């Protein structure tokens, strides 16, 4: 899929390689879009990947500056935003959008920066960032630094203004004030792991029951995510009880759209649902509706950081990958041009991790990478270098099963068994994160895992029983 892979531990190395390789190289952190594109042959001419996922705190932190701007480092993931008190309280539409992305395993790898750069009109985080008035900071070795407002960043479907030598290193936007309220609504064909049919972000500035300012951004209904200015402007000066004005604003948003018909929806349906969703988002903003769980399941700990690298390294065929798997050190030559899933099965010989879909949807390949549950089919094998990995083989043993494994047997939660390793890996991480999870948290934890045999009742019951067994042991 690629000829060479660089694990870098500093920005200067990344910029130097990018400057040298140009359009043949791609920056990768999560890679949840790029890996699929490379495997399917959609992304042509890419021979070099530059992994920046372990650059350090400046790149994976969420901060508030003295100008009341929120900054997202280029490695900040969707789950970090979901778990951030600052984002939840002062950029709620973004937190809500991040919660809708993929599954916990995908949100642990996928970054906000990657979502922006991919430039799909259906990407979830772009519309809230546009409504928030975000700016992206780009940097290159030769051209230095420049800032681009996000509403000027896109030039077409999956196209943006970045040059091949540029990296996106920062995203910043004004934190929402006390008078501002916001909402994000995604309409999709299923409750989890779904691509938007339509998504809408609304931010209203309300004073004395009057709307003083408004921003509405719409996704998946135009070639690029964009602001619906006429609809937003119609709300300014209106009362928060003026339902007729909301109806008209939603109609203006619909008229500004230019949706396509595709496998997810017809053009006509998208237009109709856009109007409904926009009006609903206006109402939710006014009511300060918040349906994010207080304790979201991340299948990771925000206290856990990726393993640091002593130095940057280049990987191609014949170079050794040195990694820790299930507490044992492995040094493997080869496997550099594979996914982590294939590396574990073919080069390390740990075949408990299964391949189901090979595109990050079924969860059968779930492993723990540096303390976070991820889909191994979406991770490049060289990312294992210097990392700590746990697979299903490291969860229990033949002599003593993990309580989750024992509960799956006891409750009859195993059908054909193919998906079971992935479910167990998700459940184990859940119980590390929340030793006494609620019923809803158990369901959240397995939204990234599919069972094709039957329903999920026995699986949910087994995870709850494992929590009880572990509580007794404590």
RALINVEN-V366116 format. One record per residue. N is the residue number from 1. RES is the residue in one letter. SS is DSSP state (2 for helix, 1 for strand, 0 for the rest). NEAR is the number of other ideal C-beta (glycine too) atoms within 8 Angstrom. Layout:
n | res | ss | near
N | RES | SS | NEAR
N | RES | SS | NEAR
This chain:
n | res | ss | near
1 | X | 0 | 6
2 | X | 0 | 11
3 | X | 0 | 6
4 | X | 1 | 10
5 | X | 1 | 14
6 | X | 1 | 15
7 | X | 1 | 14
8 | X | 0 | 14
9 | X | 0 | 12
10 | X | 0 | 9
11 | X | 2 | 10
12 | X | 2 | 6
13 | X | 2 | 11
14 | X | 2 | 15
15 | X | 2 | 12
16 | X | 2 | 9
17 | X | 2 | 13
18 | X | 2 | 17
19 | X | 2 | 11
20 | X | 2 | 6
21 | X | 2 | 10
22 | X | 2 | 9
23 | X | 2 | 6
24 | X | 2 | 8
25 | X | 1 | 14
26 | X | 1 | 9
27 | X | 1 | 9
28 | X | 1 | 12
29 | X | 0 | 13
30 | X | 0 | 11
31 | X | 0 | 13
32 | X | 0 | 13
33 | X | 0 | 9
34 | X | 2 | 12
35 | X | 2 | 14
36 | X | 2 | 12
37 | X | 2 | 9
38 | X | 2 | 12
39 | X | 2 | 9
40 | X | 2 | 6
41 | X | 0 | 6
42 | X | 0 | 7
43 | X | 0 | 9
44 | X | 0 | 5
45 | X | 0 | 6
46 | X | 0 | 11
47 | X | 0 | 9
48 | X | 1 | 14
49 | X | 1 | 14
50 | X | 1 | 13
51 | X | 1 | 14
52 | X | 0 | 15
53 | X | 0 | 10
54 | X | 0 | 13
55 | X | 0 | 13
56 | X | 0 | 9
57 | X | 2 | 6
58 | X | 2 | 7
59 | X | 2 | 12
60 | X | 0 | 13
61 | X | 0 | 9
62 | X | 1 | 12
63 | X | 1 | 6
64 | X | 1 | 9
65 | X | 0 | 8
66 | X | 0 | 3
67 | X | 0 | 4
68 | X | 0 | 7
69 | X | 1 | 10
70 | X | 1 | 14
71 | X | 1 | 12
72 | X | 1 | 12
73 | X | 1 | 12
74 | X | 0 | 14
75 | X | 0 | 12
76 | X | 0 | 14
77 | X | 1 | 14
78 | X | 2 | 16
79 | X | 2 | 13
80 | X | 2 | 11
81 | X | 2 | 15
82 | X | 2 | 15
83 | X | 2 | 8
84 | X | 0 | 10
85 | X | 2 | 5
86 | X | 2 | 11
87 | X | 2 | 15
88 | X | 2 | 10
89 | X | 2 | 6
90 | X | 2 | 9
91 | X | 0 | 15
92 | X | 2 | 15
93 | X | 2 | 15
94 | X | 2 | 14
95 | X | 2 | 14
96 | X | 2 | 13
97 | X | 2 | 16
98 | X | 2 | 16
99 | X | 2 | 10
100 | X | 0 | 10
101 | X | 0 | 12
102 | X | 0 | 11
103 | X | 0 | 13
104 | X | 2 | 16
105 | X | 2 | 16
106 | X | 2 | 16
107 | X | 2 | 15
108 | X | 2 | 14
109 | X | 2 | 16
110 | X | 0 | 13
111 | X | 1 | 13
112 | X | 2 | 14
113 | X | 2 | 13
114 | X | 2 | 14
115 | X | 2 | 14
116 | X | 2 | 17
117 | X | 2 | 9
118 | X | 2 | 9
119 | X | 0 | 14
120 | X | 0 | 8
121 | X | 0 | 12
122 | X | 0 | 9
123 | X | 0 | 13
124 | X | 2 | 15
125 | X | 2 | 14
126 | X | 2 | 13
127 | X | 2 | 16
128 | X | 2 | 16
129 | X | 2 | 14
130 | X | 2 | 16
131 | X | 2 | 15
132 | X | 0 | 14
133 | X | 0 | 10
134 | X | 0 | 11
135 | X | 1 | 11
136 | X | 1 | 12
137 | X | 1 | 12
138 | X | 1 | 13
139 | X | 1 | 10
140 | X | 1 | 13
141 | X | 0 | 8
142 | X | 0 | 6
143 | X | 0 | 8
144 | X | 1 | 6
145 | X | 1 | 6
146 | X | 1 | 8
147 | X | 1 | 8
148 | X | 1 | 10
149 | X | 1 | 9
150 | X | 2 | 14
151 | X | 2 | 7
152 | X | 2 | 7
153 | X | 0 | 11
154 | X | 1 | 10
155 | X | 1 | 6
156 | X | 1 | 8
157 | X | 0 | 8
158 | X | 0 | 6
159 | X | 1 | 7
160 | X | 1 | 9
161 | X | 0 | 7
162 | X | 0 | 8
163 | X | 0 | 6
164 | X | 0 | 8
165 | X | 0 | 10
166 | X | 0 | 11
167 | X | 1 | 13
168 | X | 1 | 13
169 | X | 1 | 10
170 | X | 1 | 10
171 | X | 1 | 17
172 | X | 1 | 11
173 | X | 1 | 12
174 | X | 1 | 9
175 | X | 0 | 11
176 | X | 0 | 11
177 | X | 0 | 7
178 | X | 0 | 3
179 | X | 0 | 7
180 | X | 1 | 10
181 | X | 1 | 10
182 | X | 1 | 15
183 | X | 1 | 14
184 | X | 1 | 18
185 | X | 1 | 10
186 | X | 1 | 11
187 | X | 1 | 9
188 | X | 0 | 11
189 | X | 0 | 5
190 | X | 0 | 6
191 | X | 0 | 5
192 | X | 0 | 7
193 | X | 0 | 9
194 | X | 0 | 9
195 | X | 0 | 7
196 | X | 0 | 13
197 | X | 0 | 12
198 | X | 1 | 16
199 | X | 1 | 17
200 | X | 1 | 16
201 | X | 1 | 19
202 | X | 1 | 17
203 | X | 1 | 14
204 | X | 1 | 14
205 | X | 1 | 11
206 | X | 1 | 12
207 | X | 1 | 6
208 | X | 0 | 3
209 | X | 0 | 6
210 | X | 1 | 10
211 | X | 1 | 13
212 | X | 1 | 9
213 | X | 1 | 7
214 | X | 1 | 13
215 | X | 1 | 13
216 | X | 1 | 16
217 | X | 1 | 15
218 | X | 1 | 19
219 | X | 1 | 16
220 | X | 0 | 12
221 | X | 0 | 12
222 | X | 0 | 11
223 | X | 0 | 6
224 | X | 0 | 10
225 | X | 0 | 12
226 | X | 1 | 10
227 | X | 1 | 10
228 | X | 0 | 14
229 | X | 2 | 7
230 | X | 2 | 10
231 | X | 2 | 15
232 | X | 2 | 13
233 | X | 2 | 8
234 | X | 2 | 11
235 | X | 2 | 14
236 | X | 0 | 10
237 | X | 0 | 6
238 | X | 0 | 10
239 | X | 1 | 8
240 | X | 0 | 9
241 | X | 0 | 5
242 | X | 0 | 8
243 | X | 2 | 6
244 | X | 2 | 6
245 | X | 2 | 11
246 | X | 2 | 12
247 | X | 2 | 9
248 | X | 2 | 9
249 | X | 2 | 17
250 | X | 2 | 14
251 | X | 2 | 10
252 | X | 2 | 12
253 | X | 2 | 17
254 | X | 2 | 12
255 | X | 2 | 7
256 | X | 2 | 12
257 | X | 0 | 13
258 | X | 0 | 5
259 | X | 0 | 13
260 | X | 0 | 5
261 | X | 0 | 7
262 | X | 0 | 5
263 | X | 0 | 2
264 | X | 0 | 7
265 | X | 0 | 11
266 | X | 0 | 6
267 | X | 2 | 9
268 | X | 2 | 6
269 | X | 2 | 9
270 | X | 2 | 17
271 | X | 2 | 12
272 | X | 2 | 9
273 | X | 2 | 12
274 | X | 2 | 16
275 | X | 2 | 12
276 | X | 2 | 9
277 | X | 2 | 13
278 | X | 2 | 18
279 | X | 2 | 12
280 | X | 2 | 9
281 | X | 2 | 15
282 | X | 2 | 15
283 | X | 2 | 10
284 | X | 2 | 11
285 | X | 2 | 14
286 | X | 2 | 10
287 | X | 2 | 6
288 | X | 0 | 6
289 | X | 0 | 8
290 | X | 0 | 5
291 | X | 0 | 4
292 | X | 0 | 11
293 | X | 0 | 8
294 | X | 0 | 4
295 | X | 0 | 6
296 | X | 0 | 10
297 | X | 0 | 13
298 | X | 0 | 13
299 | X | 0 | 14
300 | X | 0 | 13
301 | X | 0 | 8
302 | X | 0 | 7
303 | X | 0 | 4
304 | X | 0 | 8
305 | X | 0 | 8
306 | X | 0 | 8
307 | X | 0 | 9
308 | X | 0 | 8
309 | X | 0 | 12
310 | X | 0 | 5
311 | X | 0 | 5
312 | X | 0 | 10
313 | X | 1 | 10
314 | X | 1 | 8
315 | X | 1 | 12
316 | X | 0 | 9
317 | X | 0 | 6
318 | X | 0 | 5
319 | X | 0 | 10
320 | X | 1 | 6
321 | X | 1 | 16
322 | X | 1 | 8
323 | X | 1 | 13
324 | X | 1 | 9
325 | X | 1 | 14
326 | X | 0 | 9
327 | X | 0 | 5
328 | X | 1 | 6
329 | X | 1 | 6
330 | X | 1 | 10
331 | X | 1 | 7
332 | X | 1 | 11
333 | X | 1 | 7
334 | X | 0 | 7
335 | X | 0 | 11
336 | X | 0 | 12
337 | X | 0 | 9
338 | X | 0 | 13
339 | X | 1 | 14
340 | X | 2 | 16
341 | X | 2 | 14
342 | X | 2 | 12
343 | X | 2 | 15
344 | X | 2 | 15
345 | X | 2 | 12
346 | X | 2 | 8
347 | X | 2 | 12
348 | X | 2 | 10
349 | X | 0 | 5
350 | X | 0 | 11
351 | X | 0 | 5
352 | X | 0 | 8
353 | X | 0 | 15
354 | X | 0 | 10
355 | X | 0 | 10
356 | X | 0 | 12
357 | X | 0 | 9
358 | X | 0 | 8
359 | X | 0 | 7
360 | X | 0 | 12
361 | X | 0 | 8
362 | X | 0 | 10
363 | X | 0 | 17
364 | X | 0 | 15
365 | X | 0 | 14
366 | X | 1 | 16
367 | X | 1 | 15
368 | X | 1 | 13
369 | X | 1 | 14
370 | X | 0 | 11
371 | X | 0 | 8
372 | X | 1 | 12
373 | X | 1 | 14
374 | X | 1 | 13
375 | X | 1 | 13
376 | X | 2 | 14
377 | X | 2 | 14
378 | X | 2 | 15
379 | X | 0 | 16
380 | X | 1 | 14
381 | X | 2 | 15
382 | X | 2 | 11
383 | X | 2 | 12
384 | X | 2 | 13
385 | X | 0 | 12
386 | X | 0 | 10
387 | X | 0 | 12
388 | X | 1 | 9
389 | X | 1 | 15
390 | X | 1 | 10
391 | X | 0 | 15
392 | X | 2 | 10
393 | X | 2 | 7
394 | X | 2 | 8
395 | X | 0 | 12
396 | X | 0 | 6
397 | X | 0 | 5
398 | X | 0 | 2
399 | X | 0 | 3
400 | X | 0 | 5
401 | X | 0 | 8
402 | X | 0 | 10
403 | X | 2 | 10
404 | X | 2 | 14
405 | X | 2 | 11
406 | X | 2 | 11
407 | X | 2 | 14
408 | X | 2 | 14
409 | X | 2 | 10
410 | X | 2 | 8
411 | X | 0 | 10
412 | X | 0 | 6
413 | X | 0 | 12
414 | X | 0 | 7
415 | X | 0 | 6
416 | X | 0 | 6
417 | X | 0 | 6
418 | X | 0 | 8
419 | X | 0 | 17
420 | X | 2 | 10
421 | X | 2 | 12
422 | X | 2 | 15
423 | X | 2 | 15
424 | X | 2 | 14
425 | X | 2 | 16
426 | X | 2 | 18
427 | X | 2 | 15
428 | X | 2 | 12
429 | X | 2 | 14
430 | X | 2 | 15
431 | X | 2 | 14
432 | X | 2 | 7
433 | X | 2 | 10
434 | X | 0 | 10
435 | X | 0 | 9
436 | X | 0 | 5
437 | X | 0 | 14
438 | X | 0 | 6
439 | X | 2 | 8
440 | X | 2 | 7
441 | X | 2 | 13
442 | X | 2 | 14
443 | X | 2 | 10
444 | X | 2 | 11
445 | X | 2 | 15
446 | X | 0 | 15
447 | X | 0 | 11
448 | X | 0 | 15
449 | X | 0 | 14
450 | X | 0 | 9
451 | X | 0 | 11
452 | X | 0 | 6
453 | X | 0 | 6
454 | X | 0 | 6
455 | X | 0 | 5
456 | X | 0 | 9
457 | X | 2 | 6
458 | X | 2 | 11
459 | X | 2 | 12
460 | X | 2 | 12
461 | X | 2 | 10
462 | X | 2 | 15
463 | X | 2 | 17
464 | X | 2 | 11
465 | X | 2 | 11
466 | X | 2 | 14
467 | X | 2 | 12
468 | X | 2 | 8
469 | X | 2 | 11
470 | X | 2 | 11
471 | X | 2 | 9
472 | X | 2 | 6
473 | X | 2 | 6
474 | X | 0 | 5
